Amino acid sequence: MGESRKEGLRVTFDGRLKLEFHGSTVTTDAGLLAYRELDEALGMTVMGEGLLDDWRTGKNTRHSMMALMRQSIFSRL
């Protein structure tokens, strides 16, 4: 199995520093919130919305083209 450590690791070059693992309490996409706020403030994806044509038909249009474009851009960030 794995080792279980309750205390942080100390580095040898500076005893004041302690390394701790908090992976279970960290989200991987929280940094995107800042990009979303910036996008909403500047209106970047809204500008592109008027340039997109939606050629989809039928019931396969659950998400708007702007939402799909925003998801595509943010996934690359």
N, CA, C and O atoms as a CHARMM CRD file, in Angstrom:
* protein
*
  308
    1    1 MET  N      0.83900  -1.18100   0.00000 PROA 1      0.00000
    2    1 MET  CA     0.00000   0.00000   0.00000 PROA 1      0.00000
    3    1 MET  C      0.88300   1.24300   0.00000 PROA 1      0.00000
    4    1 MET  O      2.07300   1.14300  -0.30000 PROA 1      0.00000
    5    2 GLY  N      0.34600   2.38300   0.32100 PROA 2      0.00000
    6    2 GLY  CA     1.13900   3.60300   0.34500 PROA 2      0.00000
    7    2 GLY  C      1.47400   4.03600   1.75600 PROA 2      0.00000
    8    2 GLY  O      0.85900   3.58900   2.72400 PROA 2      0.00000
    9    3 GLU  N      2.43400   4.89000   1.85400 PROA 3      0.00000
   10    3 GLU  CA     2.80300   5.42000   3.15400 PROA 3      0.00000
   11    3 GLU  C      1.84700   6.53400   3.53100 PROA 3      0.00000
   12    3 GLU  O      1.41900   7.30600   2.67300 PROA 3      0.00000
   13    4 SER  N      1.51500   6.62300   4.78700 PROA 4      0.00000
   14    4 SER  CA     0.64500   7.67700   5.28100 PROA 4      0.00000
   15    4 SER  C      1.45400   8.60800   6.16500 PROA 4      0.00000
   16    4 SER  O      2.00800   8.19000   7.18200 PROA 4      0.00000
   17    5 ARG  N      1.52000   9.87700   5.76900 PROA 5      0.00000
   18    5 ARG  CA     2.26800  10.86500   6.54500 PROA 5      0.00000
   19    5 ARG  C      1.30600  11.95400   6.97600 PROA 5      0.00000
   20    5 ARG  O      0.59300  12.52600   6.15100 PROA 5      0.00000
   21    6 LYS  N      1.28500  12.23300   8.23200 PROA 6      0.00000
   22    6 LYS  CA     0.42700  13.28500   8.75600 PROA 6      0.00000
   23    6 LYS  C      1.14600  14.62700   8.79100 PROA 6      0.00000
   24    6 LYS  O      0.50200  15.67200   8.69700 PROA 6      0.00000
   25    7 GLU  N      2.45700  14.61600   8.92300 PROA 7      0.00000
   26    7 GLU  CA     3.21900  15.85400   9.02600 PROA 7      0.00000
   27    7 GLU  C      3.81700  16.22100   7.67200 PROA 7      0.00000
   28    7 GLU  O      4.03300  15.35800   6.82100 PROA 7      0.00000
   29    8 GLY  N      4.07700  17.48900   7.48700 PROA 8      0.00000
   30    8 GLY  CA     4.67400  17.94200   6.24400 PROA 8      0.00000
   31    8 GLY  C      6.14700  17.59800   6.15500 PROA 8      0.00000
   32    8 GLY  O      6.79300  17.33000   7.16800 PROA 8      0.00000
   33    9 LEU  N      6.66700  17.60500   4.96200 PROA 9      0.00000
   34    9 LEU  CA     8.08700  17.35400   4.74100 PROA 9      0.00000
   35    9 LEU  C      8.86300  18.65800   4.90700 PROA 9      0.00000
   36    9 LEU  O      8.40200  19.71800   4.48400 PROA 9      0.00000
   37   10 ARG  N     10.02000  18.57600   5.51200 PROA 10     0.00000
   38   10 ARG  CA    10.89300  19.74600   5.65300 PROA 10     0.00000
   39   10 ARG  C     11.96500  19.68600   4.58000 PROA 10     0.00000
   40   10 ARG  O     12.48900  18.61400   4.27500 PROA 10     0.00000
   41   11 VAL  N     12.28700  20.82400   4.01700 PROA 11     0.00000
   42   11 VAL  CA    13.35800  20.88100   3.02400 PROA 11     0.00000
   43   11 VAL  C     14.66500  21.21900   3.73200 PROA 11     0.00000
   44   11 VAL  O     14.67100  21.90200   4.75600 PROA 11     0.00000
   45   12 THR  N     15.76000  20.73700   3.17900 PROA 12     0.00000
   46   12 THR  CA    17.04700  20.91900   3.85500 PROA 12     0.00000
   47   12 THR  C     17.64000  22.30500   3.65700 PROA 12     0.00000
   48   12 THR  O     18.43300  22.75500   4.48400 PROA 12     0.00000
   49   13 PHE  N     17.27000  22.99800   2.57300 PROA 13     0.00000
   50   13 PHE  CA    17.89300  24.30200   2.32900 PROA 13     0.00000
   51   13 PHE  C     17.25400  25.42900   3.11800 PROA 13     0.00000
   52   13 PHE  O     17.86300  26.49100   3.24200 PROA 13     0.00000
   53   14 ASP  N     16.04000  25.24900   3.66300 PROA 14     0.00000
   54   14 ASP  CA    15.40500  26.27900   4.48200 PROA 14     0.00000
   55   14 ASP  C     14.44900  25.58400   5.44900 PROA 14     0.00000
   56   14 ASP  O     13.37800  25.12900   5.04800 PROA 14     0.00000
   57   15 GLY  N     14.82400  25.50500   6.68400 PROA 15     0.00000
   58   15 GLY  CA    14.04500  24.79700   7.69100 PROA 15     0.00000
   59   15 GLY  C     12.69000  25.41400   7.98100 PROA 15     0.00000
   60   15 GLY  O     11.82500  24.76500   8.56900 PROA 15     0.00000
   61   16 ARG  N     12.49500  26.65800   7.57400 PROA 16     0.00000
   62   16 ARG  CA    11.20500  27.30600   7.80200 PROA 16     0.00000
   63   16 ARG  C     10.12100  26.79800   6.86100 PROA 16     0.00000
   64   16 ARG  O      8.93000  26.94600   7.13400 PROA 16     0.00000
   65   17 LEU  N     10.54700  26.19300   5.74100 PROA 17     0.00000
   66   17 LEU  CA     9.59200  25.70900   4.75200 PROA 17     0.00000
   67   17 LEU  C      9.12100  24.30300   5.07500 PROA 17     0.00000
   68   17 LEU  O      9.90600  23.45400   5.49900 PROA 17     0.00000
   69   18 LYS  N      7.83900  24.06600   4.87300 PROA 18     0.00000
   70   18 LYS  CA     7.26700  22.74900   5.08600 PROA 18     0.00000
   71   18 LYS  C      6.36800  22.43300   3.89700 PROA 18     0.00000
   72   18 LYS  O      5.53300  23.25200   3.51400 PROA 18     0.00000
   73   19 LEU  N      6.53200  21.26300   3.32000 PROA 19     0.00000
   74   19 LEU  CA     5.73800  20.83800   2.17400 PROA 19     0.00000
   75   19 LEU  C      4.61700  19.92800   2.64700 PROA 19     0.00000
   76   19 LEU  O      4.85300  18.95700   3.36600 PROA 19     0.00000
   77   20 GLU  N      3.39700  20.24700   2.23800 PROA 20     0.00000
   78   20 GLU  CA     2.23800  19.44100   2.60600 PROA 20     0.00000
   79   20 GLU  C      1.42000  19.13100   1.36500 PROA 20     0.00000
   80   20 GLU  O      1.35100  19.94500   0.44500 PROA 20     0.00000
   81   21 PHE  N      0.81000  17.97600   1.33600 PROA 21     0.00000
   82   21 PHE  CA    -0.04700  17.57500   0.22800 PROA 21     0.00000
   83   21 PHE  C     -1.49400  17.86300   0.58900 PROA 21     0.00000
   84   21 PHE  O     -2.00300  17.38800   1.60500 PROA 21     0.00000
   85   22 HSD  N     -2.14800  18.64800  -0.25700 PROA 22     0.00000
   86   22 HSD  CA    -3.56200  18.96700  -0.07500 PROA 22     0.00000
   87   22 HSD  C     -4.33100  18.67400  -1.35300 PROA 22     0.00000
   88   22 HSD  O     -5.26800  19.39500  -1.69500 PROA 22     0.00000
   89   23 GLY  N     -3.94600  17.63100  -2.05300 PROA 23     0.00000
   90   23 GLY  CA    -4.56400  17.29100  -3.33500 PROA 23     0.00000
   91   23 GLY  C     -6.04400  17.01900  -3.24700 PROA 23     0.00000
   92   23 GLY  O     -6.77400  17.28400  -4.20300 PROA 23     0.00000
   93   24 SER  N     -6.50900  16.50000  -2.13200 PROA 24     0.00000
   94   24 SER  CA    -7.92500  16.17900  -2.01600 PROA 24     0.00000
   95   24 SER  C     -8.79000  17.41400  -1.82600 PROA 24     0.00000
   96   24 SER  O    -10.00800  17.33900  -1.98700 PROA 24     0.00000
   97   25 THR  N     -8.18900  18.54800  -1.48700 PROA 25     0.00000
   98   25 THR  CA    -8.96800  19.76400  -1.26300 PROA 25     0.00000
   99   25 THR  C     -8.75800  20.79900  -2.36200 PROA 25     0.00000
  100   25 THR  O     -9.23100  21.92900  -2.24400 PROA 25     0.00000
  101   26 VAL  N     -8.06100  20.43000  -3.42100 PROA 26     0.00000
  102   26 VAL  CA    -7.75000  21.36000  -4.49700 PROA 26     0.00000
  103   26 VAL  C     -8.54900  20.98800  -5.72700 PROA 26     0.00000
  104   26 VAL  O     -8.65900  19.80800  -6.06100 PROA 26     0.00000
  105   27 THR  N     -9.10000  21.96100  -6.39700 PROA 27     0.00000
  106   27 THR  CA    -9.79500  21.70300  -7.65200 PROA 27     0.00000
  107   27 THR  C     -8.87700  22.06800  -8.80300 PROA 27     0.00000
  108   27 THR  O     -8.06600  22.98600  -8.68200 PROA 27     0.00000
  109   28 THR  N     -8.99300  21.37000  -9.90300 PROA 28     0.00000
  110   28 THR  CA    -8.09700  21.60900 -11.02500 PROA 28     0.00000
  111   28 THR  C     -8.56800  22.72400 -11.93500 PROA 28     0.00000
  112   28 THR  O     -7.78900  23.20900 -12.75500 PROA 28     0.00000
  113   29 ASP  N     -9.81200  23.14700 -11.81900 PROA 29     0.00000
  114   29 ASP  CA   -10.31000  24.16100 -12.73800 PROA 29     0.00000
  115   29 ASP  C    -10.63600  25.49500 -12.07000 PROA 29     0.00000
  116   29 ASP  O    -11.27900  26.34300 -12.68700 PROA 29     0.00000
  117   30 ALA  N    -10.21400  25.69800 -10.84100 PROA 30     0.00000
  118   30 ALA  CA   -10.50100  26.95600 -10.15100 PROA 30     0.00000
  119   30 ALA  C     -9.82300  28.13500 -10.83300 PROA 30     0.00000
  120   30 ALA  O    -10.33700  29.25200 -10.78200 PROA 30     0.00000
  121   31 GLY  N     -8.68900  27.91000 -11.46600 PROA 31     0.00000
  122   31 GLY  CA    -8.00900  28.97900 -12.17900 PROA 31     0.00000
  123   31 GLY  C     -8.82200  29.51100 -13.34600 PROA 31     0.00000
  124   31 GLY  O     -8.63000  30.64900 -13.77400 PROA 31     0.00000
  125   32 LEU  N     -9.72600  28.69400 -13.86200 PROA 32     0.00000
  126   32 LEU  CA   -10.56500  29.13200 -14.96900 PROA 32     0.00000
  127   32 LEU  C    -11.59700  30.16100 -14.54600 PROA 32     0.00000
  128   32 LEU  O    -12.13900  30.87800 -15.38700 PROA 32     0.00000
  129   33 LEU  N    -11.87500  30.24100 -13.25600 PROA 33     0.00000
  130   33 LEU  CA   -12.83400  31.23700 -12.79200 PROA 33     0.00000
  131   33 LEU  C    -12.34700  32.64900 -13.09800 PROA 33     0.00000
  132   33 LEU  O    -13.14200  33.52100 -13.44800 PROA 33     0.00000
  133   34 ALA  N    -11.05600  32.86900 -12.96800 PROA 34     0.00000
  134   34 ALA  CA   -10.49900  34.18700 -13.28700 PROA 34     0.00000
  135   34 ALA  C    -10.64100  34.47600 -14.78100 PROA 34     0.00000
  136   34 ALA  O    -10.96600  35.60000 -15.16300 PROA 34     0.00000
  137   35 TYR  N    -10.40000  33.47700 -15.62400 PROA 35     0.00000
  138   35 TYR  CA   -10.57500  33.66000 -17.06600 PROA 35     0.00000
  139   35 TYR  C    -12.03600  33.93800 -17.40600 PROA 35     0.00000
  140   35 TYR  O    -12.33000  34.76700 -18.26700 PROA 35     0.00000
  141   36 ARG  N    -12.94000  33.25300 -16.73500 PROA 36     0.00000
  142   36 ARG  CA   -14.37900  33.45900 -16.99200 PROA 36     0.00000
  143   36 ARG  C    -14.77600  34.88200 -16.59600 PROA 36     0.00000
  144   36 ARG  O    -15.50700  35.55100 -17.32600 PROA 36     0.00000
  145   37 GLU  N    -14.29800  35.33600 -15.45300 PROA 37     0.00000
  146   37 GLU  CA   -14.59500  36.70300 -15.01400 PROA 37     0.00000
  147   37 GLU  C    -14.04300  37.72400 -16.00900 PROA 37     0.00000
  148   37 GLU  O    -14.72100  38.69000 -16.35700 PROA 37     0.00000
  149   38 LEU  N    -12.81400  37.50400 -16.46200 PROA 38     0.00000
  150   38 LEU  CA   -12.20400  38.40600 -17.43800 PROA 38     0.00000
  151   38 LEU  C    -12.98800  38.39200 -18.74800 PROA 38     0.00000
  152   38 LEU  O    -13.21400  39.43700 -19.35700 PROA 38     0.00000
  153   39 ASP  N    -13.39500  37.21300 -19.16800 PROA 39     0.00000
  154   39 ASP  CA   -14.17700  37.08300 -20.39300 PROA 39     0.00000
  155   39 ASP  C    -15.49600  37.83000 -20.27400 PROA 39     0.00000
  156   39 ASP  O    -15.90500  38.51800 -21.21000 PROA 39     0.00000
  157   40 GLU  N    -16.15900  37.70500 -19.14800 PROA 40     0.00000
  158   40 GLU  CA   -17.42900  38.41100 -18.95800 PROA 40     0.00000
  159   40 GLU  C    -17.23100  39.92300 -18.88900 PROA 40     0.00000
  160   40 GLU  O    -18.05800  40.68200 -19.39300 PROA 40     0.00000
  161   41 ALA  N    -16.13600  40.36300 -18.26500 PROA 41     0.00000
  162   41 ALA  CA   -15.87200  41.80400 -18.16000 PROA 41     0.00000
  163   41 ALA  C    -15.54700  42.41800 -19.51900 PROA 41     0.00000
  164   41 ALA  O    -16.00300  43.51900 -19.82700 PROA 41     0.00000
  165   42 LEU  N    -14.75800  41.71100 -20.33200 PROA 42     0.00000
  166   42 LEU  CA   -14.35900  42.23800 -21.63400 PROA 42     0.00000
  167   42 LEU  C    -15.31000  41.85700 -22.76100 PROA 42     0.00000
  168   42 LEU  O    -15.28900  42.47200 -23.82700 PROA 42     0.00000
  169   43 GLY  N    -16.13900  40.84900 -22.53000 PROA 43     0.00000
  170   43 GLY  CA   -17.10300  40.42700 -23.54100 PROA 43     0.00000
  171   43 GLY  C    -16.46900  39.78100 -24.76200 PROA 43     0.00000
  172   43 GLY  O    -16.96900  39.94100 -25.87500 PROA 43     0.00000
  173   44 MET  N    -15.38500  39.06100 -24.57100 PROA 44     0.00000
  174   44 MET  CA   -14.66700  38.48800 -25.71600 PROA 44     0.00000
  175   44 MET  C    -15.47000  37.41200 -26.43300 PROA 44     0.00000
  176   44 MET  O    -15.58200  37.45200 -27.65800 PROA 44     0.00000
  177   45 THR  N    -16.03700  36.44700 -25.70000 PROA 45     0.00000
  178   45 THR  CA   -16.78900  35.39800 -26.38600 PROA 45     0.00000
  179   45 THR  C    -18.12400  35.91800 -26.90100 PROA 45     0.00000
  180   45 THR  O    -18.65600  35.38800 -27.87700 PROA 45     0.00000
  181   46 VAL  N    -18.67100  36.94100 -26.26500 PROA 46     0.00000
  182   46 VAL  CA   -19.91600  37.52900 -26.76300 PROA 46     0.00000
  183   46 VAL  C    -19.68600  38.18200 -28.12800 PROA 46     0.00000
  184   46 VAL  O    -20.55900  38.14600 -28.99500 PROA 46     0.00000
  185   47 MET  N    -18.50600  38.77800 -28.31200 PROA 47     0.00000
  186   47 MET  CA   -18.17000  39.36500 -29.62000 PROA 47     0.00000
  187   47 MET  C    -18.14000  38.29300 -30.69600 PROA 47     0.00000
  188   47 MET  O    -18.57300  38.53300 -31.82300 PROA 47     0.00000
  189   48 GLY  N    -17.64400  37.13500 -30.36700 PROA 48     0.00000
  190   48 GLY  CA   -17.55400  36.05900 -31.34000 PROA 48     0.00000
  191   48 GLY  C    -18.87300  35.37400 -31.61400 PROA 48     0.00000
  192   48 GLY  O    -19.02100  34.69500 -32.63000 PROA 48     0.00000
  193   49 GLU  N    -19.84500  35.54600 -30.71300 PROA 49     0.00000
  194   49 GLU  CA   -21.13500  34.87400 -30.88200 PROA 49     0.00000
  195   49 GLU  C    -21.83300  35.27600 -32.16700 PROA 49     0.00000
  196   49 GLU  O    -22.43800  34.43500 -32.83100 PROA 49     0.00000
  197   50 GLY  N    -21.76000  36.53600 -32.52400 PROA 50     0.00000
  198   50 GLY  CA   -22.40900  37.01000 -33.74500 PROA 50     0.00000
  199   50 GLY  C    -21.75100  36.49600 -35.01000 PROA 50     0.00000
  200   50 GLY  O    -22.35200  36.54900 -36.08400 PROA 50     0.00000
  201   51 LEU  N    -20.53700  36.00300 -34.90400 PROA 51     0.00000
  202   51 LEU  CA   -19.82000  35.49900 -36.06900 PROA 51     0.00000
  203   51 LEU  C    -20.04100  34.01400 -36.31100 PROA 51     0.00000
  204   51 LEU  O    -19.63700  33.48400 -37.34500 PROA 51     0.00000
  205   52 LEU  N    -20.68300  33.34100 -35.35900 PROA 52     0.00000
  206   52 LEU  CA   -20.89400  31.90400 -35.47400 PROA 52     0.00000
  207   52 LEU  C    -22.25200  31.60100 -36.08200 PROA 52     0.00000
  208   52 LEU  O    -23.26700  32.16500 -35.67300 PROA 52     0.00000
  209   53 ASP  N    -22.26300  30.72000 -37.04700 PROA 53     0.00000
  210   53 ASP  CA   -23.52100  30.23300 -37.61200 PROA 53     0.00000
  211   53 ASP  C    -23.77200  28.83800 -37.07200 PROA 53     0.00000
  212   53 ASP  O    -22.87700  27.99200 -37.05800 PROA 53     0.00000
  213   54 ASP  N    -24.99500  28.60900 -36.63100 PROA 54     0.00000
  214   54 ASP  CA   -25.35600  27.30100 -36.09500 PROA 54     0.00000
  215   54 ASP  C    -26.16500  26.55000 -37.14100 PROA 54     0.00000
  216   54 ASP  O    -27.34100  26.83600 -37.36500 PROA 54     0.00000
  217   55 TRP  N    -25.51300  25.58700 -37.77200 PROA 55     0.00000
  218   55 TRP  CA   -26.15500  24.81500 -38.83400 PROA 55     0.00000
  219   55 TRP  C    -26.79000  23.53000 -38.31000 PROA 55     0.00000
  220   55 TRP  O    -27.31400  22.73400 -39.08900 PROA 55     0.00000
  221   56 ARG  N    -26.74500  23.32900 -37.01700 PROA 56     0.00000
  222   56 ARG  CA   -27.32100  22.11200 -36.44400 PROA 56     0.00000
  223   56 ARG  C    -28.83900  22.16400 -36.51000 PROA 56     0.00000
  224   56 ARG  O    -29.44100  23.23300 -36.40700 PROA 56     0.00000
  225   57 THR  N    -29.44500  21.00700 -36.68000 PROA 57     0.00000
  226   57 THR  CA   -30.90200  20.92200 -36.71600 PROA 57     0.00000
  227   57 THR  C    -31.35900  19.81200 -35.78400 PROA 57     0.00000
  228   57 THR  O    -30.55300  19.00600 -35.31900 PROA 57     0.00000
  229   58 GLY  N    -32.61800  19.77700 -35.52300 PROA 58     0.00000
  230   58 GLY  CA   -33.16800  18.71300 -34.68900 PROA 58     0.00000
  231   58 GLY  C    -32.99000  18.98700 -33.21100 PROA 58     0.00000
  232   58 GLY  O    -32.86700  20.13200 -32.77500 PROA 58     0.00000
  233   59 LYS  N    -32.98000  17.90300 -32.45600 PROA 59     0.00000
  234   59 LYS  CA   -32.92700  18.01200 -30.99800 PROA 59     0.00000
  235   59 LYS  C    -31.51100  17.94800 -30.44000 PROA 59     0.00000
  236   59 LYS  O    -31.33200  17.89100 -29.22300 PROA 59     0.00000
  237   60 ASN  N    -30.49900  17.95800 -31.31100 PROA 60     0.00000
  238   60 ASN  CA   -29.11100  17.89500 -30.85600 PROA 60     0.00000
  239   60 ASN  C    -28.51300  19.27500 -30.66000 PROA 60     0.00000
  240   60 ASN  O    -27.33100  19.48300 -30.93300 PROA 60     0.00000
  241   61 THR  N    -29.29700  20.20000 -30.19900 PROA 61     0.00000
  242   61 THR  CA   -28.81100  21.57200 -29.98100 PROA 61     0.00000
  243   61 THR  C    -29.03000  21.96900 -28.52900 PROA 61     0.00000
  244   61 THR  O    -29.62000  23.01200 -28.24700 PROA 61     0.00000
  245   62 ARG  N    -28.56600  21.16000 -27.63500 PROA 62     0.00000
  246   62 ARG  CA   -28.76400  21.42000 -26.20800 PROA 62     0.00000
  247   62 ARG  C    -27.98600  22.64300 -25.73900 PROA 62     0.00000
  248   62 ARG  O    -28.48100  23.41200 -24.91500 PROA 62     0.00000
  249   63 HSD  N    -26.76500  22.83400 -26.26000 PROA 63     0.00000
  250   63 HSD  CA   -25.91600  23.94900 -25.85100 PROA 63     0.00000
  251   63 HSD  C    -25.79700  24.94500 -26.99900 PROA 63     0.00000
  252   63 HSD  O    -25.75700  24.57000 -28.17100 PROA 63     0.00000
  253   64 SER  N    -25.74200  26.21100 -26.63400 PROA 64     0.00000
  254   64 SER  CA   -25.59700  27.25000 -27.65600 PROA 64     0.00000
  255   64 SER  C    -24.19600  27.21500 -28.25100 PROA 64     0.00000
  256   64 SER  O    -23.27600  26.64600 -27.66300 PROA 64     0.00000
  257   65 MET  N    -24.04400  27.81700 -29.40300 PROA 65     0.00000
  258   65 MET  CA   -22.73200  27.87400 -30.03700 PROA 65     0.00000
  259   65 MET  C    -21.74700  28.67400 -29.18000 PROA 65     0.00000
  260   65 MET  O    -20.56100  28.34800 -29.13200 PROA 65     0.00000
  261   66 MET  N    -22.23500  29.71900 -28.50500 PROA 66     0.00000
  262   66 MET  CA   -21.35400  30.50200 -27.64600 PROA 66     0.00000
  263   66 MET  C    -20.85700  29.65100 -26.47700 PROA 66     0.00000
  264   66 MET  O    -19.68400  29.72700 -26.11200 PROA 66     0.00000
  265   67 ALA  N    -21.73100  28.85000 -25.89300 PROA 67     0.00000
  266   67 ALA  CA   -21.31600  27.98600 -24.78900 PROA 67     0.00000
  267   67 ALA  C    -20.30300  26.95300 -25.27200 PROA 67     0.00000
  268   67 ALA  O    -19.34400  26.65100 -24.56100 PROA 67     0.00000
  269   68 LEU  N    -20.50200  26.41200 -26.46500 PROA 68     0.00000
  270   68 LEU  CA   -19.56200  25.44100 -27.01300 PROA 68     0.00000
  271   68 LEU  C    -18.21800  26.09000 -27.32500 PROA 68     0.00000
  272   68 LEU  O    -17.16600  25.49300 -27.09700 PROA 68     0.00000
  273   69 MET  N    -18.25700  27.32000 -27.84900 PROA 69     0.00000
  274   69 MET  CA   -17.01900  28.03200 -28.14900 PROA 69     0.00000
  275   69 MET  C    -16.26400  28.35300 -26.85500 PROA 69     0.00000
  276   69 MET  O    -15.04900  28.17000 -26.78100 PROA 69     0.00000
  277   70 ARG  N    -16.98300  28.83000 -25.84200 PROA 70     0.00000
  278   70 ARG  CA   -16.35600  29.15600 -24.55800 PROA 70     0.00000
  279   70 ARG  C    -15.72600  27.91100 -23.93300 PROA 70     0.00000
  280   70 ARG  O    -14.61600  27.97900 -23.40500 PROA 70     0.00000
  281   71 GLN  N    -16.42100  26.78300 -23.99000 PROA 71     0.00000
  282   71 GLN  CA   -15.88300  25.55400 -23.44100 PROA 71     0.00000
  283   71 GLN  C    -14.63400  25.11900 -24.19600 PROA 71     0.00000
  284   71 GLN  O    -13.67900  24.63100 -23.59200 PROA 71     0.00000
  285   72 SER  N    -14.63800  25.29100 -25.49500 PROA 72     0.00000
  286   72 SER  CA   -13.49100  24.92100 -26.31100 PROA 72     0.00000
  287   72 SER  C    -12.27800  25.80200 -25.98000 PROA 72     0.00000
  288   72 SER  O    -11.16000  25.30200 -25.86200 PROA 72     0.00000
  289   73 ILE  N    -12.50000  27.09200 -25.83400 PROA 73     0.00000
  290   73 ILE  CA   -11.41200  28.01600 -25.50500 PROA 73     0.00000
  291   73 ILE  C    -10.86900  27.72600 -24.10900 PROA 73     0.00000
  292   73 ILE  O     -9.65700  27.62500 -23.91600 PROA 73     0.00000
  293   74 PHE  N    -11.76900  27.59200 -23.14000 PROA 74     0.00000
  294   74 PHE  CA   -11.34400  27.38500 -21.75600 PROA 74     0.00000
  295   74 PHE  C    -10.65400  26.03900 -21.57700 PROA 74     0.00000
  296   74 PHE  O     -9.77300  25.91600 -20.72500 PROA 74     0.00000
  297   75 SER  N    -11.02800  25.02900 -22.35300 PROA 75     0.00000
  298   75 SER  CA   -10.37200  23.72500 -22.22800 PROA 75     0.00000
  299   75 SER  C     -8.91600  23.80500 -22.66300 PROA 75     0.00000
  300   75 SER  O     -8.09300  23.01000 -22.21000 PROA 75     0.00000
  301   76 ARG  N     -8.59200  24.73700 -23.52200 PROA 76     0.00000
  302   76 ARG  CA    -7.21900  24.90400 -23.96500 PROA 76     0.00000
  303   76 ARG  C     -6.37100  25.69700 -22.96800 PROA 76     0.00000
  304   76 ARG  O     -5.14400  25.60400 -22.97400 PROA 76     0.00000
  305   77 LEU  N     -7.03400  26.47100 -22.11900 PROA 77     0.00000
  306   77 LEU  CA    -6.30900  27.23800 -21.11000 PROA 77     0.00000
  307   77 LEU  C     -5.87400  26.32200 -19.99500 PROA 77     0.00000
  308   77 LEU  O     -5.24400  26.77100 -19.03700 PROA 77     0.00000
